Amino acid sequence: MVETVADRTVDSRPRAAWHALRAEVASQPRALRLWFGLLTVLLLIGAVGAALSLPPGDEVFGTRPSFEWGLLIAAYVFFAVTTSGLCLASSLGTVFGMERFMPLEKRHAVLALLSLVTAFGIIALDLHWPIRLGFGAVLSPSPMSPMWWMGVLYAGYLVLLMTEVWSMFRGHERLHNVACTAASCMAILAPSTLGAVFGVLASRPYWHGSFTPPSLLAAALLSGISLLGIVFYCVHRFQLKGWERATSLAIPALRLLLTISLAVTILVAAWQILTTLYGSVPGLGDAMATLLVGPLAPWFWIGRVVIGIAIPLVLVLYRPTQTPIGLFAASILAFVGVLVDRVLFVDAGQIVSSSAASGVVSNPFNEYTPSLVEISILVGAFAFLAMGYTLAERFLDMSEHVGSHRPLLSGWGRHPHEPAAPGAATAEHGAAPLEHGAA
């Protein structure tokens, strides 16, 4: 049977598919085959962890009654807010038509869709039997619950991202413009509602209050920009589709956005620390103390402050490191820092028991250590994201359509009938040449 996939004619018969797969592998450079091999091994590790978690549920996790949310919840929040950060960064080009952000258009959408699918997979494993959640949300809606709204908004967000990606690659420009604008709005609503899920928990003083939603938005922006910085360095390094404009426009623009997002993160962190330490909410100061001088302090100061904020800020501000490789290093460190920050956020909210509702323990702090199953699922999640994006870069046309459509809010955009900017990518439609070497 002959089918068309991504504008390619594919013979889906088993023998033909096997020969096509062998030919594809044989045509790949050695480095790419090694990369696919590594990701396959990591995916298998994640699959083993997922399989082990299904029959017994959370019995194979390190959580306990006094520490009910663990690494998988932190990972879900991390990938979910990363989706929003990708859309917020790219909306400057896709929605407002700013020329320097136009190269983010296709790659941000693919990354955002993969990131949200990854988040859904993680939360599905943490919920054990998520099909019950679907039936409950539809058959027994609870509009007064932030968690219900979180599920509704993220489900709608997934539909919007799927529509955006499909319309982008199929050439439905009007639908694509509407989907981009709607996804950008959802990029603010969805993480804000996710923050409200934590913020309404009065028994967890560190999470409770109106501060949590904006802090998640700040983390979303930094995480999404960091991931784009990593990807566009690879686009530049391996001369993938549109690498000329990625080098001349996208990389400087991402450096500027990363600088701004790091500054915003510093302000949000300082605001949180000061209001927490000098507030009068019982248990809130104790939770912050665990981050500053308590058992979570090494992760906070080294993982979040030094690795996630200070070093990346130096790299993007110091003139000799204002290069593609400098942005790549800063993006990786900031990306890791956001992951550490999300883990600390989940842990700090539960490590201190301030009331009977939050648990009663004999030790000063609740204890939690992620199990190997949780760690393997997280490893598999990152491998899934990397594998999905690599396949998209390999088989989809990721070149930028300069001037192909006019964003709905393009106050700063170029009219579609104006000539494309100098240096615009003119690569032909086809697979991304991952086998090309560095410039």
N, C-alpha and C positions, 0 to 999 in steps of 0.2 A: 504494500500500500504506500503510495506516494503522498506526502503531506508537505505543507509549507509552514516552516517555523522560522520566525525572525527574518522573513523575506528570503529564506533559503529553501530549496527543494530537498526534502529528506525522505529517504526510503525507510519506512518503519518496520519492514520485515526483519525478523531476528538475525538472519544470516547477513543481510545487507547492513544492518545497524552495527553488527559486530565488526565487519570489515571497515566500515566508515570510522568506527571508534579507534581501531588499530591504526588506520591511516592518519587520523588526527593526532594520536599520540606520537607516531613516528615523525610527524612534521614539526613537532614542538621542539624548541631548543632544550638543551639538557637542564638549564637552570629552571625553566618553567615546569619540566617534568618533576624535578625535585620538589618544587613548591607545591604542586598538586599532590605529590606523594606525602609530603609532610601534613598538608591539610586533611588528606584522607585518613591518616593515622589519628590525628586529633579528633576528627569526626567520629571515628570508631570508638575512641575513648569516651566521648560524650554520649554515643549511642549505648554503650555498656552501662554508664551511669543512669541514663534515662530508663533503660530496661530494668535495672535493679530497683529503681524507685517506684515503678508502677504497682507491683503486687502488694508490698507492705505499706506504701505511702510514706508519711514522714517519719516512720520508725527508723529509716536508714539515714535520716538527717541528724544534725547535731543540735537541733532545737529542743526545747523543753517547755513545760507549762509557764515558767517564768520568763522564758526567752523564745517567744513563739515565731518571730520573724527572723530569718537568717539570711544566708548568703544569696539564696535564690530571689528573695524579695528585693535585696539590694541590686542584684543583677537586672531584675525586671525594671526597676526604677531607672537604672542606668541606661539601658537600651531604649526605654520608652522616651526619656527626656532627650536622648541623643537624636531620635527621630525629629523631635520638635526643633532642636538646635540646627539640624541640617536645613529644615524648611525655613526657619527664620533667617539664616544666613543667605540662602539662595533667593529669598523673596525680594531682596534688594535688586536682583536682576529680573527674575521671572514676573514679579508683580509691579515693581516700580520702574523697571526698564533701565536701570543704571548699567552702563556699558561694561564697566570693569567686572561686574558680577555675572555677566551673561555666560561665561564658560562654565559656571557651576550648574547650569540648567539640568542637563541629563544625568550627570553623575550624582548630584544631590538626590534626585528623585529615586534612582535605583538604590542608593545607600539607605535612604529613609524607609523605603518599602522593606528592604531586607532587615533593617534594624527593628522595625515594628513587628515583623513576622517573628524575629528572634525573641523579642520581648514576650509575645503571645505564647511561644513555645515554652519559655521558662516558667511563666506563671501557670501554664497548663500542668506542667510537671509538679509545681509546688502545690497546686490545688488537688492533685491526685486524680480526681474524676471531674474534669472541667465541664463535661457535657451537662452535668447537673446545674452548673452556673448558667449555661445557655437557656435551659428550660425555665429556671427560676427567674431570670431577667425578663424573659418574654411572657411567660404565663402568670408570673406574680411580680409585676414591676413595683419598685419602691422609690418613687420620685423624691422622697425626703432623705434618701441615703446618698452621700457623696460617692460611695463605692458603686452604686447602681449607675450613677451618671458617668463615672469613670469608664465603666464597661461600655455604655452606650456611645460616649464620645470617641473612645479609642476604636470601637468597631466602625463608626462612621469615618474616622480618620483613615483606617485601613482601606475602606472603599474609595475614599478620595484619592489616596496615593495610588491604588491600583488603576483608577480612572486616569490619573495624571500620567502614569507611565505608559499605559496603553495608548492614550490619545497622542502622546508625544512621539512614539515610534510608528504610529499609524497615520500621522499627519492630520489629525483632526484639531486644527489650531484653535477654533473657537471653544470647543469643549476643553482643550488643554488650558487655555487662559482662565476659564472659570474654575477648573479643578485646582490650578495653582493658587488662585486667590483664596478659594475656600480652604485649601490645605494650610495656607499661611495663617488664616484666622484660627483654624483648629490647632495650630502649633502653639497658640497661646492658651486657648481654652482647655485643651486636654491636660497638659502638665499642671495647670492651675487647679483643675479638679482632682488630679492625682495628689497634689499637695494638700487639698482639703481632706482627703481620706486620712492622712496623718494628723492634720490640724485639728480635727474634731475629737481626737482621743484625749479626753481630759485626764485620764489616768496615766498618760505619758507626758509629763510637763515639757520635755525637750521638744516634742513634736507639736504640742498643743498651741493654738493661737494662729493669728493671721500672717505670721512671718514665714511659715513653711512654703506656701505657694510661690511667692517671689524668689525665695532661695532656690527652688527647683527650676524656675525660669532662668536664673543666672547660671546654674549648673548645666542646663540644656544648651544655652548659647555657647558656653565654653567647650562642652563636649562635641557639639556638632561642628564647630569651627575647627577644632583640633583634628577630627576625623577627616574633614575636607583637606586640611593641610597635609596630612599623611598621604592621602590619595593623590593630590595634585603634585606632590613631589615625585611620586611614582610615575605619573603622567609625563612630567618633565624628564625624569631620569631615563625612562625607557622609550621616549618619543612616541607615546600613544596618540590616538586621534585627537587633534586639536592642541598638541603640545606647544605650538608657537604662541597661541593666545593664552594658554595656561601659564607659560613662563612670563609673558609680558604684562598680562592683566590679572589673572587669577591669583598668582602667588603673592604679588605685592598687596592686592586687596585683602587676601586672607591674613597677611601679616598685620595689616592695620586692624582688621576685625579681632584678631587674637589679642592684640595689645589692648584694645578697648574692653574685650570680655575679661581679660585678666584684671584690669583695673576695677571693673564692676564687681568681680569676685572678691577682690580685696575689701572693697567698701561693704559688701554684703556680709562677709565674714567678720569684719571689725564691728559692724552694727550688731550682729548677732551676739558676739562675745560680750560687748559692753552692756547691752540690754539684759543679757542673761545674768552676768555677774552682779549687776547693781539692781536687779529686780527683786521682787519679794514673793515670787511664786515658789511654794514649797517643792523641793526636789529639783528645780531647774538649775540652780547654781551648782548642786552636787553633780548633775549630769555634765555640765560644762567643765567642772573641775576634773572629771575623769579624762576629758580630752586634753586639758592644759597640763595637768600635773599627775594624773592618775594612770590607770592601766592602759588607756588608749593614747596616752601622750606621745609615745614613740611613733605611732602610725600618723598621728596628727601633725607633729612638727616635721618629721622627715618625709612622710608620704604626701601629705597635702600641702604644707607650707613650702618646704624646700624644693621637693621634686615637682610638685604640681603647680606652684605659683612663682616662687622666687627665681629659679633657674630659667624657666621659659620666659619670664619677663625680661631678664638680662639678655637672653638670646635675641629677642625681637627688638630690643632697644639699642644694644651695642652694635655700632655700625659695621665692624668687621664680620659679625655673624648675621647680618641682614642679607642672607643668601638663601637659595632654595634648600640647601642642606641644613642651614641654621633654622629655617622654618620647620623642616622635617623633625629635627631634634626637639625643638620647642613644642611641636604638636604632639609628639609621642609622650613627652613628659607630662604635658597638661592633660592628655587623655587618660594616662595612668592616674594622675592626681584626682581627676573627677571620679574615677572608679573607686579609689580609696576613700574619697569624700562621701560617696553614697553608702559604702560599707560602714563608715564611721557614723553616718547619720542614722542608719538603722540600728547600729549597736548602742549608740549613746542614748537613744530613746528607751532602751530596755535594761541597760546595765545597772540602773539605780531603781530600787523598789521603794517608792515614796508613799504607797497606800496599799490597802488590802486588794483593791481592784487591779493593781499592777503586779501583784505577787508579793509573797512574804518569804524571805530567805534568811538563813542564819548568818551568812557571810555579808560583808559590806556591799559586795557587788555580785550581780548575777554573772554566771560564767557561760560562755558559748564558744565552741570550736567547730568550724565547718567540717563536715565529714568528707571522706574521699569521694562519695557519690555526688555531693554538692559541688565540689571542686571540679570533678570530671564533667559535669553538666555545663559549668561555666566555660571550661576549656572548649567543649564542643560547640557552645554558642558562638564564641569568637571565631572558631574554625568555620562554622556555617556562614557567618557574615563574610569572612574573607573568601571562602570558596564561591559563594553566590556572586560576589562582586567580580572576582577574577573571571568567572564564566561569562558574566555580562560584558566585561571589557573585551573578552576574546571573541564573542560571537555576535554582539550587537553593535550597531553603528552609534558610537558614542561621540561622534563629531558634533560640533556646535552648529545649529542652524541660525547663522547670523542674519538678522533681518527677516526671518521667515514669518514672524508674527509680531503683533503689537500688544504688549501687556496692558491689562485693563486699567491700571493706575500709572501708566508710564509718563509721569510728569517730567522725568529726567531722561526718558528713553528716546531713541532715534526712530524716526518714522520709517516704516517698513519699505517705503519706496526710495529712501536715501541709499546711497552706495555703502557697502560694508566698510568697516574700519580697516585701515592698512594692517596687513599681517593676519587677516582673518583666515581661519582654517578653510582649505578648499579640498580636503581629502575626499576621495570618492567613497561612495556607499559600500560598506563591506566590513569584514572582520577587523578588529583592532590588531595592529601588527605587534603583538607582544614579543615577537622574536627579535625586534630591532634592538640594537645596543644603545649605549649612552651616547649623547651628543659629544 
